[in-house]
Amino acid sequence: MEVRSLSRFLEGGMRAEDLAGEIQDEVRRYQEGLNRTGTSVPVLLVGDHRQLEVRASSLLLICKAFLSHGFSRWDVHYVCDALSLSEATFASERVRELLEELANPEIRAEQLSKREVLSVHDELVALGGE
């Protein structure tokens, strides 16, 4: 995934469907890796990740993309894993924790539910994300 594209999405300048289209092959390999026991999972982030800034409003875009069906659960996990592994700047420790909840490997074993994402969404709104 290109940092430039991810940054545009997180700033509201790119539709979720467009980012999902760009990363579909990466997400497929990521999903296949998670489904195989004992394999490493590829997460590719090309570019200077230090320029990424993750705010409550950025994470809200990821939640909204999932809730509106612009992102699959695998898109959410992939993007969140990429951000958690990057050198991005987080607006607060709580924003980082909420991002990690969306990338949680235990959730991957089950279906990421609308209820779980709404819970994260509501907390982000309370943090001033909208």
N, C-alpha and C positions, 0 to 999 in steps of 0.2 A: 504494500500500500504506500502510495506516495504521501509524504508528510504534507506537501502542498495541498493535495486533495482533502486530506483529513482536516487540515487547518481550515480550509474553506468551509467544510461541512460544520465544524464546531463553531464557526463564527456566523453560521446561518446563511452562507453564500452559496451553498450547494445542496441540492435535494438529496434526501436519503436514498432514493431509488437510483440516482446517478452514481453515488458512492458505492452502493451495493453492486451495481453493474460492473464497476471498475475492479472490485475485489472478489468477484464471484469465484474465480479459479483458486485464489488463495484461501478463501473460506471453505471451499470444497476439500482442499488438501488438509486444512486444519481439522475439519470435521472427521475426515477419514482417519487422521492420526489419533484423534481422541477416542475413536471407536476401536482402535487396535491396542491391545494390552502390551505394555512394554516398549512403546515407541515414543520418540520425541515428537513434539507438535510444532510445526513451523509457524512462526509469526514474523512477517516481513514488514519492516517500516523503513522506507528509503528516504533519506534526506536528513536534515538537521532537526532532530526531535527537540532540541533545547528551545526552539521557537514556539513549540506548542504550549498553550496555556489552557488549562482545564478549569473552568468556572462552573458554578451551579447551572448557569444558563446553557453551557455546552453539554453537560450531562443530561439536562432536560431534553435537548434535541435528540439524544440517543433514545431516551425513554419514549418520546413522542413518535419517533420513527418506528419503534417496535409496536406501539399501540395503534398506529395508523396503518400497519402492515407494509411500511416502506423498508423495514429491516426484518429479517428472520431472526430467530433466537440465536442462530449461529453467527449472523452478522454482528449482533450485539456482543456476544462473547468474544469474537475476534477483535473487534474495535476496542473493546474494554481491555482485553489482554495486551494489545499493542500499546495502548496508553499506559497501562500499569507497568509495563516493561521498559517504557521509554524514559527519556530524561525530561519529560514535560514538567512544567511548573503547575502546581495545584493551588487553587485559591485558598483552600483550607484543608486541614487533615480530614475533616468530615467529608468533604467532596471526594478525596482520595478513597476513604473507606466505602463510600456509596458506590464508587466506580468498581472497587474490588468485589463488592457484593454482586454486581451484575456479571462479573467475570468469574465468580466462584465456581470451582470445579465440581462441587457437590450439586449445585443447581444444574450443571450440564447433564448429569445423569438422569435428571427428570426434565420434564417440560418446563421451560421458563414461563411462569404464569403471568397473566395480565395483572392479577392481584399483587404479586411481588413487585412488578414494575410500577404499578400505581402507588405502592407504598414508598418506593424510592422517589418517584415523581413528586408526591405530596411533601416529602421532607425537603426536596430541592426547592420547591416553591416556598416553603417556610424559611429556607435559608436566603431567600431573595432572588431566586433564579428566574422569576418572571417579572 
